[in-house]
Amino acid sequence: MDTLTELKDRLARKVTDYYIENEPAAEQIVHTQSVAAYTRLIATGEGWDTHQIELVEIAAWLHDIGCPNSRRIYGNSLPIHQQCEGKKMVEEWLKDENALTEEEKRWLADAVGGHHQFRSAVQLRFEPLFEADLIVNLVEGYYPMNKARHLFDTMMTTATGKDLFSRLFLK
């Protein structure tokens, strides 16, 4: 039986291979690696235990896997489409994983299926992933920099995420 760390590492390789086969790979891989790293940094800073950190980092590795299917099926990767396709893929990819409980599999699918939704992040407790994705998306230009203060005020909830965000964007 895999440990959670072994599963995370295996899924990181699987996600990377998937993007190489189905995406403009470099951009998506760099985005995903950045979100995973910031997710771990925020969760660790918040004092989460090792198991929680590994689980939310797995969600970070998986968070955008719905993008290729969304583009193929809908012609775009709008959040509603990528979340729907991503949730289905997580359910499929994790169905036989023995390092996870059924509850953890559902949580991962729901986190990926709602990773752009602030309310879901708070309800399901995946704030480090939500905040990490917000930070990386701002760096990558998905949000205009003049919206940084509003994003900070309305969507950043963890002390670690707030500190990081403010030092990066609100100097």
Secondary structure, 3 states (H helix, E strand, C coil): CCCHHHHHHHHHHHHHHHHHHHCCHHHHHHHHHHHHHHHHHHHHHCCCCHHHHHHHHHHHHHCCCCHHHHHHHHCCCCHHHHHHHHHHHHHHHHCCCCCCCHHHHHHHHHHHHCCCCHHHHHHHCCHHHHHHHHHHHHHCCCCCHHHHHHHHHHHCCCHHHHHHHHHHHCC
